[in-house]
Amino acid sequence: MEDNLKIYEKTISKKHSFGSPKYKEEFHTSLSKTVFIPIAEKTILKLGWDLVYKDDHSIEAKRKEKSLGFEQATEAITVTYSHGNVVVKSESLGNEIWDNGRNSKRAKLFIYAFKETENEFDKEALAELEIETEKKNNWDDYVIPESLTEPEEPRAKNFSILVVGGIVIALILGFVLAEISIHGIYVIGLFEVLVGLAIAFSLKYLIKFSNFTDLTKIQYLLCGMIFLIYFLNQYFQYEIILAENNFGRIGFFEFLKIRFSEGLTIKDLNTGWIGLVISWGLQLVLTYFVALVRLTSIVIAYKIEKIPADVLDFAYYHLLKGKSEDDVRNELSKKGWRETENQDEVFEAIGSIYGSMELNRVK
């Protein structure tokens, strides 16, 4: 953030929000819709916020701050333009029920910074910006290339590689969790997040190797892996305990009955079998959502990286000019992209770009 904006930020009087903290403020501008968005975008860059989305009448950003060495988004700011009326809304991200006035500061700071940025443009500069923006939005400067990067040979999508790899990953993680549970300190919440990240990290390479990107089937695989990991965690604990102690051999389900009868103890509080069941449920849910968010991002990125940038630009340009999917496929064929599988991947990549935008917008 620029120094003058930091100074102004300290002078803003805060208005506190409770419940689902958010703050909204409106102002009027004489700018046209065409130049409003680029000036708003420049304002967001001045403030040091992350631009996550924009269209012809609104723009969205997220403000981040560092906590424990990690960057975390704290507020989402949405700016909407309608016939000269501008609505600025800041909304807290996270689970807090009180924002300590932060949302009002973000909204007021944006308005101040926007007006400051607007004053940098005189009438001639605004007219020039409008022409440049329209040319950029319409891709008027795009030159259709004589040739495109040649496509790779279509690769088969092999889901069985993911299944076999998923089973191996589940075996390894189940054993590691069992060892930690018995010989270490198991921190509820932390290890579920780590397991979710480990699953996503491992599947990332299997997805590329198998060329399989059907997210629906990957979600089914993920559910099976998570259930198997925590089931194997219990089974390996059972085997380790019997191997390291002079207990008589009992069945695995008898072992689970004993676990239920002992319940879950947190410090000196025994929550009984109900606490144990709830903790197992939280394990499954938390691990699933952490892994799913990462896997969704991984699949989207892989679909995009498979297609050369010049091919994506070529296909998107023709879609922007109003051509149908069949017309675009025909244009791709003329440039050497004749295989249906390759063409399908081009459209999947374009869809993934929009999917990536929507993922960034998630609050």
C-alpha positions in Angstrom: 0.0 0.0 0.0 1.3 3.5 -0.8 2.5 5.6 2.1 -0.1 8.3 1.8 -2.9 5.7 1.9 -1.4 4.2 5.1 -1.5 7.6 6.7 -5.1 8.2 5.7 -6.1 4.7 6.9 -5.1 5.6 10.4 -7.5 8.6 10.4 -10.6 6.6 9.4 -13.2 6.4 12.1 -14.4 2.8 12.4 -17.9 1.4 12.5 -18.2 -2.0 14.1 -20.2 -4.9 12.7 -21.5 -7.9 14.5 -23.0 -11.2 13.5 -21.8 -11.8 9.9 -19.6 -8.8 9.8 -19.9 -6.6 6.7 -20.1 -3.0 5.8 -21.5 -1.2 2.8 -21.1 2.4 1.6 -22.2 4.2 -1.6 -20.9 7.1 -3.6 -21.5 8.7 -7.0 -19.1 9.2 -9.9 -19.3 10.9 -13.3 -17.1 8.3 -14.8 -18.5 6.0 -17.6 -18.8 2.3 -17.0 -16.0 1.7 -19.5 -13.3 3.6 -17.6 -14.7 2.9 -14.1 -13.4 -0.7 -14.0 -9.8 0.1 -15.0 -9.6 3.0 -12.6 -11.0 0.7 -9.8 -8.5 -1.9 -10.8 -5.6 0.6 -10.5 -7.0 1.6 -7.1 -6.9 -2.0 -5.9 -3.3 -2.4 -7.0 -2.4 0.8 -5.1 -4.0 -0.6 -1.9 -2.0 -3.8 -2.3 -5.1 -6.0 -2.4 -5.4 -9.1 -4.6 -7.7 -8.7 -7.6 -9.9 -11.9 -7.9 -12.6 -11.0 -10.4 -13.9 -8.3 -12.7 -16.5 -7.9 -15.4 -18.1 -4.9 -17.2 -19.9 -3.5 -14.1 -18.1 -4.9 -10.9 -14.8 -5.8 -9.5 -13.8 -7.9 -6.5 -10.6 -8.1 -4.4 -9.4 -9.7 -1.2 -7.2 -8.2 1.4 -4.6 -10.4 3.0 -2.4 -10.2 6.0 0.3 -12.5 7.5 -0.4 -14.6 10.5 2.1 -17.1 11.9 4.1 -16.8 8.7 1.2 -17.6 6.4 -0.9 -15.2 4.3 -4.6 -15.3 4.9 -7.4 -13.4 3.3 -9.2 -11.3 5.9 -11.8 -9.3 3.9 -13.5 -9.6 0.5 -14.2 -6.2 -1.1 -16.8 -6.0 -3.9 -17.3 -2.8 -5.9 -20.4 -2.5 -8.1 -21.1 0.2 -10.7 -24.7 1.1 -11.9 -25.4 4.3 -13.9 -22.8 6.3 -11.9 -23.8 5.0 -8.5 -21.1 2.9 -6.9 -21.6 0.4 -4.0 -18.5 -0.7 -2.0 -19.0 -3.7 0.3 -16.4 -5.2 2.6 -17.1 -8.6 4.1 -15.2 -10.5 6.7 -13.7 -13.8 5.8 -13.5 -16.4 8.5 -15.6 -17.2 11.6 -15.4 -14.1 13.7 -18.7 -12.5 14.8 -17.1 -9.0 15.4 -14.9 -7.2 12.8 -13.5 -4.5 15.1 -14.5 -1.9 12.5 -12.1 -3.4 9.8 -14.8 -3.6 7.1 -15.8 0.1 7.4 -12.1 0.9 7.1 -11.7 -1.1 3.9 -14.7 0.5 2.3 -13.8 4.1 3.3 -10.2 3.5 2.3 -11.2 2.3 -1.2 -13.4 5.3 -1.8 -10.7 7.7 -0.8 -8.1 5.9 -2.9 -10.5 5.7 -5.9 -11.2 9.4 -5.9 -7.5 10.1 -5.6 -6.8 7.8 -8.6 -9.7 9.4 -10.6 -8.1 12.8 -10.1 -5.0 11.6 -11.9 -6.9 11.6 -15.1 -8.0 14.7 -17.0 -10.6 14.8 -19.7 -8.1 13.8 -22.5 -6.6 11.0 -20.4 -10.1 9.6 -19.7 -11.0 9.7 -23.4 -7.7 7.8 -24.2 -8.3 5.3 -21.4 -11.8 4.6 -22.7 -10.5 3.9 -26.2 -7.7 1.7 -24.8 -10.2 -0.2 -22.6 -12.7 -0.9 -25.4 -9.8 -2.1 -27.6 -8.6 -4.4 -24.8 -12.1 -5.7 -24.0 -12.8 -6.4 -27.7 -9.3 -7.9 -28.4 -8.9 -5.4 -31.3 -5.1 -5.7 -31.2 -5.2 -9.5 -31.4 -3.6 -10.8 -34.6 -4.7 -14.2 -35.7 -1.5 -16.3 -36.0 -0.7 -18.2 -39.2 0.0 -21.3 -37.2 -0.5 -22.6 -33.7 1.7 -24.7 -31.4 1.3 -28.3 -32.5 -0.9 -30.5 -30.3 0.5 -33.5 -28.4 -0.7 -37.0 -29.1 -4.0 -37.6 -27.2 -3.4 -39.5 -24.0 -5.8 -42.1 -22.6 -7.4 -41.1 -19.3 -6.6 -44.0 -16.8 -8.7 -43.9 -13.7 -7.2 -47.2 -12.5 -3.9 -45.5 -11.8 -5.6 -43.1 -9.4 -7.4 -46.0 -7.7 -4.3 -48.1 -7.2 -2.3 -45.0 -6.1 -5.0 -43.9 -3.8 -5.0 -47.3 -2.0 -1.2 -47.1 -1.5 -1.5 -43.6 -0.2 -4.2 -44.6 2.2 -2.1 -47.5 3.5 0.9 -45.2 4.2 -1.1 -42.4 5.8 -3.2 -44.8 7.9 0.0 -46.4 9.3 1.7 -43.0 9.9 -1.4 -41.8 11.8 -1.5 -44.9 13.9 2.2 -44.5 14.9 1.6 -40.9 15.8 -1.5 -41.7 17.8 0.3 -44.4 19.9 3.9 -43.0 20.2 3.3 -39.3 19.7 0.8 -36.5 20.4 -2.2 -36.4 18.1 -3.5 -32.8 17.7 -7.2 -32.9 16.7 -7.7 -30.4 13.8 -4.1 -30.0 12.8 -3.5 -33.6 11.7 -6.7 -33.7 9.7 -5.6 -30.6 7.7 -2.2 -32.2 7.2 -3.7 -35.5 6.0 -5.9 -33.5 3.5 -2.9 -31.6 2.2 -0.9 -34.9 1.9 -3.7 -36.6 -0.1 -3.9 -33.6 -2.5 -0.1 -33.4 -2.9 0.1 -37.1 -3.7 -2.8 -37.2 -6.1 -1.4 -34.2 -7.9 1.3 -36.3 -9.5 -1.0 -39.3 -10.1 -3.5 -37.0 -11.9 -0.8 -35.8 -14.2 0.5 -39.4 -14.8 -2.9 -40.8 -15.4 -4.2 -37.7 -17.4 -7.5 -38.2 -15.5 -9.3 -34.9 -14.7 -13.0 -35.9 -14.1 -13.5 -34.1 -10.8 -16.7 -36.0 -9.9 -15.0 -39.4 -10.0 -12.0 -37.9 -8.2 -14.3 -36.8 -5.4 -15.7 -40.4 -5.1 -12.1 -41.6 -4.9 -11.3 -39.0 -2.3 -14.2 -40.1 -0.1 -13.1 -43.7 -0.3 -9.5 -42.8 0.5 -10.4 -40.8 3.6 -12.6 -43.5 5.0 -9.9 -46.1 4.3 -7.2 -43.9 5.9 -9.1 -43.5 9.2 -10.2 -47.1 9.2 -6.7 -48.3 8.7 -5.5 -45.9 11.4 -7.7 -47.8 13.9 -6.6 -51.2 12.5 -2.9 -50.4 12.6 -3.3 -49.1 16.1 -4.9 -52.4 17.0 -1.9 -54.4 15.5 0.7 -52.1 17.1 -0.8 -52.3 20.5 -1.0 -56.1 20.4 2.5 -56.4 19.0 4.1 -54.2 21.7 2.2 -55.5 24.7 1.6 -58.9 26.2 -2.1 -58.8 25.6 -4.1 -61.9 24.6 -5.1 -61.9 21.0 -8.5 -60.3 20.5 -10.5 -59.6 17.4 -10.4 -56.2 15.7 -14.1 -55.5 16.4 -13.6 -56.4 20.0 -10.8 -53.8 20.1 -13.3 -51.2 18.6 -15.8 -52.1 21.3 -13.2 -51.4 24.0 -12.4 -48.0 22.3 -16.1 -47.2 22.4 -16.4 -48.1 26.1 -13.3 -46.0 27.0 -14.5 -43.0 24.8 -12.5 -39.9 24.0 -10.6 -38.2 26.7 -9.5 -34.6 26.2 -7.1 -33.6 29.0 -9.0 -34.8 32.1 -12.4 -34.7 30.5 -13.9 -38.0 29.2 -16.4 -37.2 26.6 -17.5 -40.9 26.3 -18.4 -42.7 23.1 -20.4 -39.7 21.8 -17.2 -37.5 21.9 -15.3 -40.3 20.1 -17.9 -40.6 17.3 -18.1 -36.8 16.9 -14.3 -36.6 16.6 -14.3 -39.3 14.0 -17.0 -37.4 12.0 -14.9 -34.2 12.2 -11.9 -36.1 11.0 -13.7 -37.2 7.9 -15.4 -33.9 7.1 -12.4 -31.6 7.8 -10.0 -33.9 5.8 -12.4 -34.1 2.9 -12.9 -30.3 2.5 -9.2 -29.5 2.9 -8.3 -32.1 0.3 -11.2 -31.2 -2.1 -10.3 -27.5 -2.2 -6.7 -28.3 -3.0 -7.6 -31.0 -5.6 -10.0 -28.7 -7.3 -7.3 -26.1 -7.7 -4.8 -28.8 -8.9 -7.2 -30.2 -11.6 -8.1 -26.7 -12.8 -4.4 -25.8 -13.1 -3.5 -29.0 -14.9 -6.3 -28.6 -17.5 -5.0 -25.1 -18.2 -1.3 -25.9 -18.4 -1.9 -28.7 -20.9 -2.9 -26.2 -23.6 -0.4 -23.8 -25.0 -1.2 -20.1 -24.4 -1.4 -19.2 -28.1 -4.1 -22.0 -28.7 -6.1 -20.7 -25.7 -6.0 -17.1 -27.0 -6.9 -18.3 -30.5 -10.0 -20.2 -29.3 -11.1 -17.6 -26.8 -10.8 -14.8 -29.5 -13.2 -16.7 -31.8 -15.7 -17.3 -28.9 -15.5 -13.6 -28.0 -16.4 -12.7 -31.5 -19.6 -14.7 -31.2 -18.6 -17.9 -33.0 -20.3 -21.2 -31.9 -18.4 -24.1 -30.5 -18.6 -26.0 -33.9 -17.2 -22.9 -35.6 -14.3 -22.7 -33.2 -13.6 -26.5 -33.6 -13.5 -25.8 -37.4 -11.0 -23.0 -36.9 -8.8 -25.2 -34.6 -8.8 -27.9 -37.3 -7.5 -25.5 -39.9 -4.6 -24.8 -37.6 -3.7 -28.4 -37.0 -5.8 -29.2 -33.9 -7.9 -31.9 -35.7 -8.3 -34.5 -33.0 -11.6 -34.3 -31.1 -9.8 -35.1 -27.8 -7.4 -32.2 -28.3 -10.2 -29.9 -29.1 -12.2 -31.0 -26.1 -9.2 -30.2 -23.9 -9.1 -26.7 -25.3 -12.7 -26.1 -24.2 -12.0 -27.7 -20.9 -9.1 -25.4 -20.3 -11.2 -22.3 -21.2 -13.9 -23.5 -18.8 -11.2 -24.1 -16.1 -10.0 -20.5 -16.4 -13.5 -19.4 -15.4 -13.5 -22.1 -12.8 -10.3 -20.7 -11.3 -11.9 -17.3 -11.1 -14.9 -18.7 -9.3 -12.6 -20.6 -6.9 -10.7 -17.4 -6.1 -14.0 -15.6 -5.4 -15.1 -18.2 -2.7 -15.7 -16.4 0.6 
